[in-house]
């Protein structure tokens, strides 16, 4: 298929594309009746962000969704946003912005292909089966051209897959690596099977933490789908506001997002709540993929020792084992996850910068950063909780 047959359009709202066309690119695997691999790039999730006002005017995330068509048929799309700041991204470029602006440049607005507020790895160039190379090239060229035409400083593709990072680098984008902590299911039949692979000291510590947490005086429940009711979102909104105020100053998601989640996303969500009688006092919100459980938000209205570890990490492992999931992604940062069986894992992003001189400087920085990240992953893995005779996941 030649390039001139591809038409690129920019949509200010997902209301302008049929969900079936978007999802044919984002999650074609659901045709078998199963879950999407990546629930965050589905039409329903991204539209919930838009419809709730979590992205859009006044948020610094202005939708500019890219759509590629061949002979009138949607073959690829990407969640693209014009960004007025660098918040809610988790791949940090604040120092780049400061340096560029000190040199007299204008860093914002910039373009970002990403799922807002979501540091979870997944495809960012969403293509129909059989159109990966053509779609990826068309979307990349379209995004770069959009930035250039509007004299924007840069384009960033964050938390993309390794395959996308490699393909983007071949097209001239700059690749960046980071790291998160993920738990890998090695075919465990139970939590005790997982513990058996840990060193004695780490195993004892986790058992102690779990016992401490579970002695908080109530029950821990897992809710998904129709088990989730509107009052559960009322409770979780309190948790989210508390955590958001402490971490970011202003929570990214609006209250309306959780109402929309109840209507259209509840089958994608696992709420793990600590209940004191009929009252939820702490909770963790997870999003369920086909192979991966994504830990996203945590909060509480009462402090209890180790309850955070239990709800966010150990209960997530319990769910993954019980449902045959391959992995738990526990979100950004947090070396404390290492002692709890979550291993350092590379993350990937791609970057294009319009100014050649600044691009050269960033390129040199990224080269050194990649080496440092590789070293850090190697060192952290060596300090992991697993028995030294146990093979680590590839």
C-alpha positions in Angstrom: 0.0 0.0 0.0 1.6 3.3 -1.0 1.7 6.4 1.1 -0.5 8.6 -1.1 -3.5 6.3 -0.4 -3.4 7.1 3.3 -5.5 10.0 4.6 -4.7 11.4 8.0 -7.3 13.4 10.0 -7.3 15.1 13.4 -10.4 14.7 15.5 -11.2 17.0 18.5 -13.6 14.5 20.0 -14.0 10.7 20.0 -17.7 11.4 19.3 -16.5 11.9 15.7 -15.5 8.3 15.2 -17.5 5.2 15.7 -16.5 3.1 18.6 -16.3 0.1 16.4 -13.8 1.7 14.0 -11.6 2.9 16.9 -11.7 -0.4 18.7 -11.0 -2.4 15.5 -7.6 -0.8 15.8 -7.3 -0.5 19.6 -8.5 -4.0 20.6 -9.3 -6.2 17.6 -8.7 -9.2 19.9 -12.1 -8.7 21.6 -13.7 -10.3 18.5 -13.3 -13.6 20.3 -15.4 -12.4 23.2 -12.6 -11.8 25.6 -11.2 -8.7 27.2 -8.9 -6.2 25.5 -5.2 -6.6 26.1 -5.1 -2.8 26.9 -8.3 -1.5 28.4 -6.9 2.1 28.5 -6.9 2.6 24.7 -10.4 1.5 24.2 -12.9 4.0 22.9 -15.0 3.7 26.1 -12.1 4.5 28.4 -10.7 7.4 26.4 -14.2 8.8 25.8 -14.9 8.6 29.6 -11.9 10.9 30.2 -13.3 13.3 27.6 -16.9 13.2 28.6 -16.1 13.7 32.3 -14.0 16.8 31.6 -10.9 15.1 32.9 -9.3 16.0 29.6 -10.3 18.9 27.3 -10.6 22.7 27.9 -8.8 23.9 31.0 -7.0 20.7 31.7 -3.9 21.1 29.6 -4.9 17.9 27.7 -6.6 19.0 24.5 -7.7 16.0 22.4 -6.3 15.9 18.8 -7.0 12.2 18.0 -5.2 11.0 14.9 -7.0 8.7 12.5 -5.5 7.1 9.3 -7.8 5.9 6.6 -7.1 3.9 3.5 -9.8 4.0 0.8 -12.2 5.4 3.4 -11.5 2.6 5.9 -10.0 3.4 9.3 -6.7 1.4 9.5 -5.0 3.2 12.4 -5.5 5.7 15.1 -3.7 7.3 18.1 -4.7 9.1 21.3 -3.0 12.4 20.6 -3.2 15.5 22.8 -1.9 19.0 22.7 -0.3 19.6 26.1 0.0 22.9 27.9 2.2 21.4 30.7 4.0 18.1 31.6 1.7 16.9 34.4 0.0 13.5 34.4 2.6 11.9 32.1 5.0 10.0 34.4 7.8 10.3 31.8 9.4 13.5 33.1 10.6 16.2 30.7 10.3 19.2 33.1 14.1 19.8 32.9 13.9 19.8 29.1 11.2 22.4 29.2 13.2 24.6 31.6 16.4 24.3 29.5 14.6 25.1 26.3 12.8 28.1 27.7 15.9 29.5 29.4 17.5 29.4 26.0 14.6 31.5 24.7 12.4 28.8 23.2 8.8 28.0 23.8 8.3 24.4 25.0 4.5 24.4 25.4 2.2 23.5 23.9 3.7 20.2 22.8 2.1 17.1 21.3 1.7 13.9 23.3 0.6 10.4 22.2 -0.4 8.8 25.5 -3.2 7.7 27.8 -3.7 10.6 30.2 -2.7 10.0 33.8 -1.9 6.3 33.0 1.7 5.1 33.3 0.9 1.7 31.8 2.7 0.1 28.8 0.6 -0.5 25.7 0.3 0.1 22.0 0.2 3.8 21.2 -0.1 3.4 17.4 -3.3 1.5 17.2 -3.6 -0.4 14.0 -6.0 -2.9 12.4 -4.4 -6.4 12.0 -2.4 -6.5 8.8 -1.7 -2.7 8.8 0.9 -2.3 11.5 3.9 -1.0 9.5 1.7 1.2 7.2 -0.4 2.5 10.1 2.6 3.2 12.4 4.4 5.1 9.7 1.4 7.1 8.7 0.5 8.1 12.3 4.2 9.0 13.1 4.6 11.1 10.0 1.2 12.7 10.6 2.0 13.6 14.2 5.4 15.0 13.3 3.9 17.0 10.5 1.1 18.4 12.8 3.8 19.5 15.3 5.9 21.1 12.5 3.0 22.8 10.8 1.9 24.4 14.1 5.5 25.3 15.1 5.3 23.2 18.2 8.5 22.3 20.1 8.1 18.6 20.3 6.2 15.3 20.1 6.3 12.6 22.8 5.0 9.0 22.7 4.9 7.7 26.2 4.6 4.1 27.6 4.7 2.6 24.2 5.7 -1.0 23.5 9.3 -2.1 23.0 8.4 -3.0 19.3 7.0 0.5 18.8 10.1 2.1 20.4 12.4 0.1 18.1 10.3 0.9 15.0 10.1 4.6 16.0 13.9 4.8 16.5 14.4 3.4 13.0 12.2 6.3 11.7 14.4 8.9 13.4 12.6 9.4 16.7 14.6 9.4 19.9 14.0 6.4 22.2 14.0 6.7 26.0 13.9 4.0 28.6 12.6 4.1 32.2 11.7 1.4 34.7 8.8 0.3 36.8 8.1 -2.6 39.1 6.0 -5.4 37.8 5.0 -8.8 39.3 5.2 -11.8 37.0 3.1 -15.0 37.4 5.3 -18.0 36.9 2.4 -20.4 36.8 1.7 -20.1 40.5 -1.3 -22.1 41.9 -1.5 -20.0 45.1 0.1 -17.2 46.9 2.1 -19.7 49.0 3.6 -21.0 45.7 4.8 -17.5 45.0 6.2 -17.1 48.5 8.1 -20.4 48.1 10.2 -18.8 45.5 11.4 -16.0 47.8 14.2 -16.0 50.3 13.3 -17.0 53.8 13.6 -13.5 55.2 11.5 -11.9 52.5 8.9 -14.6 52.8 8.6 -14.1 56.6 8.4 -10.4 56.2 5.5 -10.6 53.6 3.6 -13.1 55.8 4.0 -10.7 58.8 2.8 -7.7 56.7 -0.2 -9.6 55.5 -1.1 -10.7 59.0 -0.7 -7.1 60.3 -2.8 -5.7 57.5 -5.6 -8.2 57.8 -5.9 -7.5 61.5 -7.3 -4.0 60.8 -10.7 -5.1 62.2 -12.8 -5.6 59.1 -13.0 -7.5 55.8 -11.4 -7.1 52.4 -13.6 -7.5 49.4 -13.1 -7.7 45.6 -15.7 -6.1 43.5 -16.1 -6.0 39.7 -18.8 -5.5 37.1 -22.3 -5.4 38.6 -20.9 -6.0 42.1 -19.8 -2.4 42.0 -22.6 0.0 43.0 -22.7 3.8 43.0 -22.0 4.1 46.7 -18.7 2.4 46.2 -17.7 5.2 43.9 -18.7 7.8 46.6 -16.3 6.1 48.9 -13.5 5.8 46.4 -13.8 9.4 45.4 -12.9 10.3 49.0 -9.9 8.0 48.8 -8.8 9.4 45.4 -9.2 13.1 46.6 -7.0 12.4 49.7 -4.2 10.7 47.7 -4.5 13.2 44.8 -4.2 16.2 47.1 -1.1 14.8 48.8 0.6 13.7 45.5 -0.4 16.1 42.8 -2.2 19.0 44.6 -5.3 18.6 42.4 -6.6 15.2 41.4 -6.5 14.6 37.7 -9.8 12.8 37.3 -13.1 14.6 37.9 -15.9 13.2 40.0 -17.9 12.7 36.8 -15.4 10.2 35.6 -16.3 7.7 38.3 -20.0 8.1 37.5 -19.3 7.3 33.9 -17.1 4.4 35.0 -20.1 3.0 36.8 -22.0 3.1 33.5 -19.5 2.0 30.9 -16.3 0.8 32.6 -17.3 -1.3 35.6 -16.6 -4.6 33.8 -13.0 -3.4 33.3 -12.5 -2.5 36.9 -11.6 -4.4 40.1 -12.1 -2.5 43.3 -10.4 -4.0 46.3 -11.9 -2.4 49.4 -11.2 -2.7 53.1 -14.6 -2.7 54.8 -15.3 -1.7 58.4 -18.8 -3.1 58.6 -20.7 -1.4 55.8 -18.2 1.4 55.4 -15.2 1.3 53.1 -12.2 2.8 54.9 -9.5 2.1 52.2 -9.4 0.9 48.6 -7.4 0.2 45.5 -8.7 0.6 42.0 -7.4 -1.8 39.4 -8.1 -2.0 35.7 -8.3 -5.5 34.2 -6.7 -6.5 31.0 -6.6 -9.8 29.2 -3.2 -10.8 30.6 -2.4 -8.0 33.0 -3.9 -6.4 36.1 -3.1 -2.7 36.3 -3.0 -1.1 39.7 -4.0 2.5 39.3 -5.2 4.3 42.5 -5.2 3.9 46.2 -6.5 5.9 49.1 -7.9 5.7 52.6 -9.8 7.6 55.3 -8.2 5.6 58.1 -4.6 4.6 58.5 -3.8 1.0 59.4 -0.3 -0.6 59.3 0.5 -2.4 56.1 -3.0 -2.0 54.7 -1.6 -0.2 51.6 0.8 -3.1 50.8 -2.1 -5.6 51.3 -4.7 -3.9 49.1 -2.3 -2.6 46.4 0.2 -5.4 46.0 -0.7 -8.7 47.8 -4.4 -8.7 47.0 -3.5 -7.9 43.4 -1.2 -10.9 43.3 -4.0 -13.0 44.8 -6.4 -11.9 42.0 -3.8 -12.5 39.2 -3.1 -16.0 40.4 -6.8 -16.9 40.9 -7.6 -15.6 37.3 -4.6 -16.8 35.5 -3.2 -13.3 34.7 0.4 -13.2 33.6 1.4 -9.9 35.2 0.6 -7.1 37.7 1.7 -3.6 36.8 1.7 -1.6 40.0 2.0 1.9 38.5 4.9 4.4 38.5 7.9 4.5 40.8 8.3 2.9 44.2 11.4 0.8 45.0 9.5 -0.5 48.1 7.7 -2.8 45.6 10.9 -4.8 45.0 10.8 -6.5 48.5 7.2 -7.5 47.7 8.0 -9.5 44.6 7.7 -6.8 42.0 10.7 -6.7 39.7 12.3 -3.8 37.8 11.0 -3.8 34.2 12.0 -1.4 31.4 9.5 1.1 30.0 9.7 2.9 26.7 8.9 6.2 25.1 9.7 8.1 21.9 10.5 11.8 21.3 10.8 14.2 18.4 12.1 17.7 19.0 11.9 20.3 16.3 15.0 22.3 17.1 18.0 20.4 15.8 20.5 21.8 18.4 18.2 21.0 21.3 17.4 17.6 19.8 21.1 16.8 19.7 21.6 17.7 23.3 18.6 15.6 24.4 19.8 12.7 22.3 23.2 12.7 24.2 21.3 12.9 27.5 19.1 10.0 26.6 22.1 7.9 25.6 23.6 8.3 29.1 20.2 7.8 30.7 19.6 4.5 28.9 22.9 3.2 30.2 22.1 4.3 33.7 18.6 2.8 33.6 20.1 -0.5 32.4 22.6 -0.5 35.2 19.9 0.3 37.8 17.6 -2.5 36.6 20.5 -4.9 36.9 21.5 -3.8 40.4 17.9 -3.7 41.6 17.2 -7.2 40.2 20.2 -8.5 42.1 18.7 -7.2 45.3 15.3 -8.7 44.6 13.5 -11.0 47.0 13.8 -14.2 45.0 16.0 -17.1 45.9 19.3 -16.7 44.1 18.8 -20.2 42.5 15.4 -19.2 41.1 15.4 -18.1 37.5 14.1 -14.6 37.0 11.4 -13.9 34.4 12.7 -12.9 31.0 
